[in-house]
Structure formats: structure tokens, C-alpha cells
Amino acid sequence: MTSHKNLKINPALNDLPVYQPGRPIEDVARELGLPADGIIKLASNENPFGPSPLAQAAMQQALAGVNLYPDGNAFYLKQKLAAKLGVVPANLVLGNGSNEIIEFAGHALLGGGGATATLDVVVSQYCFAVYPIVTKLFGANLVTVPAKNYGHDLPAMLKAITPRTRIVFVANPNNPTGTLAPREDVIRFVSDVRDDVLLVMDEAYIDFLEDPLLLMPLVRQGTKPNLILMRTFSKIYGLAGLRIGYGIGNPDFVAALEKIRQPFNINLLAQTAALAALDDAEHVRRTRENNFAGLKFFEQAFRGLKLEFIPSSANFILVHVGDGQRVFEALQKEGVIVRPMGGYQLPEWIRISIGTPEQNERCLAALKAAIK
Ligand SMILES: Cc1ncc(COP(=O)(O)O)c(C=O)c1O
């Protein structure tokens, strides 16, 4: 048996956790011997209505062109996004999913071969799992601030910032808890974070809010050059499988991130689909309305079942079921894939992504049977 043990690999990799995604339908079908079309996945906060029909049609058209490299600078997509957001294309950096933007932030602020062990990244307890992974990958020190009612305690996070701090990550709404930070706290926090600390405001779920606090004007006016907003096409736009997200920030900082970005990180179909999806206001509206109704459905059901849950501002809901792993497995046997939360230190909870009304009913029926 040969081994790679003689290689001088990055020591951070020795105990770096591997991200545990929601289980793919095909995996579960294979394991349980069930037909794939009988299984529903409510585990990764995807759009239950699928991609926008406009995006699907545009991709069909584009298929014959995949022998050519995509536009590495995604000219048309950046133009359209910039116009929609009220910024300029130089404010935008595209990522292979917004996950890639998180990695760009690591390269930009934590890389460089220096003594990164002395650099801090501040996050909240129950933060999105990729922030700690990227922090540890770059050998930086993770400072985890205790959550308040399962959400970010922004005043405490502000206090946790020291001269060693390089990045602060805040997802609002947060995944996996679905919590939304109070507006006044966010405004104060954004204004008070020191200007030598990169503030990443992760807005992956902002499209599900009725009346979101928009930080975009701060980028537009150039008043917060240390602020970057992250958005994604994976959630409300239903394009998770294509891997496309973006950062919105100061043009000089964005120019630095552009040096890190692989030349063709956004493939042709992703660019094409995202461009078309931006025009599909109806698909977005329908998804948002279904989400409000689905959240209400689950909240009401959980109240009836006397199950504790965390009121959610996103497209998923966290519910307290006792033994999360057992309930996850019981639901899976019924062809319903949800997300166990042990990896987030919430082993008594499961996270359910909002599905179509039929999927929600089926999930609830399986849950009721599992906790009986
Ligand atoms: C808070 C948050 N940020 C970022 C992402 C990454 O999304 P993507 O890489 O698909 O754009 C997710 C995905 O679940 C998320 O929940």
C-alpha cells in the first residue's frame, strides 16, 4: 500500500472537517432500494418548483455552444445584475456558488503564507458550516461567539473583534437556524465593524424576506469599502445544480478577488440560465409565496404537535425532535430526506426545507409517524 505520508501537506487538512451536504436522492434510492421518483429531498434549501422555465429554455438554446469556453468575465450577466441591483459591473464578482466567494475571502485576507495562525475570523455559534471550514483551511483561528436565541448576537460579535481579526461572517437570515438579526443591530454592526476587517454579509436567503434591510446602498455609495454582500442563484432562483453566486463590494476589493478567481469559474449554462432567471419575476414570486405558506403550514403543525421550532425567515425550518439522527433516518425510510443537525451541534433538531404543499404534507405525515 502506498501512502501520501511523505508529502508535506498543509497541516490544517489533518483535522479539517469535510462538508456534509444533504443526501442526494439517487444515493438514498440506491441504499433503500426505492425508486428515485418516489423520494423527496427537503434537505438543502433548494427550490421545490425547479428552475425557472425561462432558464431551462435558454439553456436548451445554449447547449450547442458548449464547445466554446464561456465568457470569463460574464459580461452580459454582470451588466444585467448591476442594472438590477443599482451598482456597476465593477462591484460584482461571480463565484461557482457563493461558496466560492467565501473561499475568495479566505485567499484575500488569510492567505499569503504569513503566520495565519495569529489571524482571527469571527463567526456566530450555529453559523453556516463553510465559514469554519475555509477559516481552518487557511490556518486561521476561528472565534465563535455564542448565539442568542439561536441567532447572531451582533453586539457580542462586535466585542469579539480584536486587532487580529481579518474577517467577520454574518448570514442574515442565517442557515441553519433561519433567524433574522434585528434591523437596528445590523445597522449598528455594519457601521461599527472596523474598516480593516472584511465584513461578509451573506444574503443567500434575502429573497425570501418580505421587506429586507438593504445594505446595497452602502456599497453603491462607497461608504463601506470593507463590506461585501453575498448572494446566490441556488435558492429562490432554483439553480443550485449550476453553481452560481456572487459578491457585491468595493470595486478595488472586487478587483483583488478577480485575481483569485479561476478564469472560467462560471460555466456557459450557468451564465445563460442566470441571465434568463433574472427575467422570471413570476417564478420568483410564486416561490416566495409558496415559501410563506409552507412556513406557516409547518409552524402551525409543530404548535399542534407541541414541538419546539425556531421561527424562520428563510426557506427551511428547524424543529426540535429529540433524537435528530433517528428521526432523520425514519423519514428517510419513508422517502423523505431532511437534514440532521448533529454537525451543527444541534443533535436534537432536524432542518426541513420548505417544499411544495404536497411535499410538505408528506413530510409532516412521516414526521408524525416517526415521533409517535
Ligand atoms: C448561508 C449560506 N451561504 C452560502 C450558501 C452557499 O450557496 P451556493 O454556494 O449554492 O451559492 C448557502 C447554501 O446553503 C448558505 O446557506
The ligand as a Tripos MOL2 file, in Angstrom:
@<TRIPOS>MOLECULE
LIG
   16    16     1     0     0
SMALL
NO_CHARGES

@<TRIPOS>ATOM
      1 C1        -25.8900   30.9390    4.3490 C.3       1 LIG1
      2 C2        -25.4200   30.3010    3.0920 C.ar      1 LIG1
      3 N1        -24.4430   30.8740    2.4050 N.ar      1 LIG1
      4 C3        -23.9800   30.3570    1.2670 C.ar      1 LIG1
      5 C4        -24.5050   29.1840    0.7500 C.ar      1 LIG1
      6 C5        -23.8960   28.6320   -0.4810 C.3       1 LIG1
      7 O1        -24.7300   28.6420   -1.5470 O.3       1 LIG1
      8 P1        -24.1980   28.4120   -3.0150 P.3       1 LIG1
      9 O2        -22.7420   28.0350   -2.9430 O.co2     1 LIG1
     10 O3        -25.0330   27.3120   -3.5570 O.co2     1 LIG1
     11 O4        -24.3920   29.7120   -3.7140 O.co2     1 LIG1
     12 C6        -25.5230   28.5360    1.4330 C.ar      1 LIG1
     13 C7        -26.0650   27.2690    0.9230 C.2       1 LIG1
     14 O5        -26.7410   26.5410    1.5460 O.2       1 LIG1
     15 C8        -25.9920   29.1130    2.6380 C.ar      1 LIG1
     16 O6        -26.9450   28.5110    3.3480 O.3       1 LIG1
@<TRIPOS>BOND
     1     1     2 1
     2     2     3 ar
     3     2    15 ar
     4     3     4 ar
     5     4     5 ar
     6     5     6 1
     7     5    12 ar
     8     6     7 1
     9     7     8 1
    10     8     9 2
    11     8    10 1
    12     8    11 1
    13    12    13 1
    14    12    15 ar
    15    13    14 2
    16    15    16 1
@<TRIPOS>SUBSTRUCTURE
     1 LIG1         1 GROUP 0 **** ****
